[in-house]
Amino acid sequence: MAAIKQCSKCAQLKAVDCQFIDECPHRIETVLNTRINGVDKAISDLDRVLTLAISELEKRFNENTESIQQSTNLKAEVIEKRLETMNEFRNALKDQAGTFFTRPEHDLYMKAVEADLRVLREDRANAQGMAKQSSVMWAYAFSALAALASVVSIVLHFLK
């Protein structure tokens, strides 16, 4: 047998079957309001959870972005220092290369050096030749002295 229940709003008595919803408009409205409130609460809870999740993701994203920016800045500074060092090295090489003389300048220099060497060789040969001539002169002088000594010795031998 079906249970009878009285509507709290309209005071009508209705038969309540456990398998069916009451046909009273107030009862349907109450059930629907209860379900709507449940859905609203679930949506509100879901909105709160999603808002927290999104704010956490934004926080992580901002932290990661800051970290990446700091890392990028540090690496840019390191690269800048390396480039400055490389530029200094390049300038040093350029300065050093500026002190070198070119092949045409080297060829002119070598011609001058070879000419000077030729002059020095000729002077050395002349000096050696003079040394030989002086040796001949000394030999003449000693032979003249020897001849004079022999003449004196012959004269002294006959005078005795």
C-alpha positions in Angstrom: 0.0 0.0 0.0 1.3 3.5 -0.8 2.2 5.8 1.9 0.4 9.1 2.2 2.3 12.3 2.8 1.1 15.9 3.3 2.7 18.7 1.4 4.1 21.3 3.7 3.3 24.2 1.4 -0.2 23.5 0.2 -1.3 21.0 2.8 -2.6 18.6 0.2 -2.4 14.9 1.0 -0.7 12.9 -1.7 0.0 9.2 -2.0 3.8 8.7 -2.1 5.1 5.7 -4.0 8.8 5.1 -3.3 9.4 4.7 -7.0 7.9 8.0 -8.2 8.3 11.6 -7.3 5.3 13.3 -5.8 3.3 15.2 -8.3 2.8 18.2 -6.0 4.4 21.3 -7.7 5.8 22.4 -4.4 7.5 19.1 -3.8 9.0 19.1 -7.4 10.2 22.6 -6.9 11.8 21.7 -3.5 13.5 18.7 -5.0 14.7 20.7 -8.0 15.9 23.6 -5.8 17.8 21.1 -3.7 19.4 19.5 -6.8 20.2 23.0 -8.2 21.7 24.0 -5.0 23.8 20.9 -5.0 24.9 21.5 -8.6 25.6 25.2 -7.7 27.7 24.1 -4.7 29.5 21.5 -6.9 30.2 24.2 -9.6 31.3 26.7 -6.9 33.7 24.0 -5.4 34.9 23.2 -8.9 35.4 26.9 -9.6 37.4 27.3 -6.4 39.5 24.2 -7.2 40.1 25.4 -10.7 40.9 28.9 -9.6 43.5 27.6 -7.1 44.9 25.2 -9.8 45.2 28.1 -12.3 46.7 30.4 -9.8 49.2 27.7 -8.8 50.0 27.2 -12.5 50.4 30.9 -13.1 52.7 31.1 -10.0 54.8 28.2 -11.4 54.8 29.7 -14.8 56.0 33.1 -13.5 58.7 31.4 -11.4 59.9 29.4 -14.4 59.8 32.5 -16.5 61.8 34.4 -14.0 64.3 31.5 -13.7 64.7 31.3 -17.4 65.1 35.1 -17.6 67.8 35.0 -14.9 69.6 32.2 -16.6 69.4 33.9 -19.9 70.8 37.1 -18.4 73.6 35.2 -16.8 74.5 33.4 -20.0 74.3 36.7 -21.9 76.8 38.2 -19.5 79.1 35.2 -19.8 78.9 35.4 -23.6 79.4 39.2 -23.5 82.6 38.7 -21.4 83.9 36.0 -23.7 83.2 38.3 -26.7 85.1 41.1 -25.0 88.0 38.8 -24.4 87.9 37.6 -28.0 87.8 41.2 -29.2 90.8 42.1 -27.0 92.7 39.1 -28.4 91.7 40.1 -31.9 92.9 43.6 -31.3 96.1 42.4 -29.9 96.6 40.2 -32.9 95.8 43.2 -35.2 98.3 45.3 -33.3 100.9 42.6 -33.5 100.2 42.1 -37.2 100.6 45.8 -37.7 104.2 45.6 -36.4 105.1 42.9 -38.9 106.4 44.0 -42.3 105.0 42.7 -45.5 106.6 40.4 -48.0 107.5 43.2 -50.4 109.1 45.1 -47.5 110.9 41.9 -46.5 112.2 41.4 -50.0 113.5 45.0 -50.1 115.2 44.5 -46.7 116.8 41.2 -47.8 118.2 42.9 -50.9 119.8 45.6 -48.7 121.1 42.9 -46.3 122.6 40.9 -49.2 124.2 44.0 -50.6 125.8 44.7 -47.2 126.9 41.1 -46.9 128.5 41.3 -50.4 130.4 44.5 -49.3 131.5 42.8 -46.1 132.7 39.7 -48.0 134.7 41.9 -50.4 136.2 43.8 -47.5 137.2 40.6 -45.7 138.7 39.2 -48.9 140.7 42.5 -49.3 141.8 42.3 -45.7 142.9 38.7 -46.1 144.8 39.7 -49.3 146.5 42.6 -47.4 147.4 40.2 -44.7 149.1 38.0 -47.2 150.9 41.0 -48.8 152.1 42.1 -45.3 153.4 38.6 -44.8 155.3 38.9 -48.0 156.6 42.3 -46.9 157.8 40.8 -43.6 159.5 38.0 -45.5 161.3 40.6 -47.7 162.4 42.5 -44.7 163.8 39.4 -43.0 165.5 38.2 -46.2 167.0 41.7 -46.6 168.3 41.5 -43.0 169.6 38.0 -43.6 171.3 39.1 -46.8 172.8 42.1 -44.9 173.9 39.8 -42.1 175.6 37.4 -44.6 177.3 40.3 -46.4 178.6 41.6 -43.1 179.7 38.1 -42.1 181.5 37.6 -45.4 183.2 41.0 -45.1 184.2 40.3 -41.6 185.6 36.9 -42.6 187.8 38.5 -45.3 189.0 41.2 -43.1 190.3 39.0 -40.6 
